[in-house]
């Protein structure tokens, strides 16, 4: 499962769309299958709505296993 984290743009094919940091954290913690990639919007913490949804972007992302964290700009 690949995660697309963006509050406005829909996920491309093959990704699960999470619209908030907290939604992505819940999905990561509940995931049974491997998560090879979390693709994140570049302005997650710059908008008040997104900042309020996850006050500390990294807190709570710890989970056994590894995944690539990518940031996209467009």
C-alpha positions in Angstrom: 0.0 0.0 0.0 1.3 3.4 -0.9 0.0 6.5 0.8 -0.7 9.9 -0.8 -1.0 12.6 1.9 -2.6 15.8 0.5 -5.6 17.8 1.8 -6.7 18.9 -1.7 -5.4 16.8 -4.6 -6.7 13.3 -5.1 -4.4 10.4 -5.0 -3.0 9.0 -8.2 -3.8 5.5 -9.2 -2.2 2.9 -6.9 -2.2 5.2 -3.8 -4.5 5.4 -0.8 -5.6 9.1 -0.3 -5.2 10.5 3.2 -6.4 14.1 3.6 -4.7 14.8 7.0 -1.6 13.9 8.9 -3.7 12.2 11.6 -5.6 10.1 9.0 -2.2 8.9 7.6 -0.9 8.1 11.0 -4.0 5.9 11.8 -3.7 4.1 8.5 0.0 3.4 9.0 -0.6 2.0 12.5 -3.5 -0.2 11.3 -1.7 -1.4 8.2 -1.1 -5.1 7.8 0.5 -5.0 4.4 3.9 -3.2 3.8 3.9 0.5 3.1 6.8 1.2 0.7 6.0 4.9 0.2 4.3 7.8 1.9 4.1 10.7 -0.6 3.4 14.0 1.2 2.3 17.4 0.0 5.0 20.0 0.4 2.8 22.5 2.3 1.3 20.1 4.9 2.2 22.2 7.9 1.9 25.7 6.3 -1.9 25.8 6.1 -3.7 26.3 9.4 -6.1 23.4 8.6 -3.3 20.9 8.1 -1.2 22.1 11.0 -4.2 21.7 13.3 -4.7 18.1 12.1 -1.2 17.0 13.1 0.6 19.4 15.4 3.8 17.4 15.1 4.2 15.8 11.8 6.7 13.1 13.0 5.0 12.1 16.3 3.3 8.8 16.0 4.8 7.7 12.7 7.0 5.1 14.5 6.0 1.6 13.4 8.0 -1.5 13.0 9.3 -1.7 9.4 10.5 1.0 7.1 9.0 3.1 4.4 10.2 5.9 2.1 8.9 9.3 2.9 8.7 11.5 -0.2 7.6 15.2 -0.6 6.0 16.4 -3.8 5.5 20.0 -4.9 2.9 19.8 -7.7 
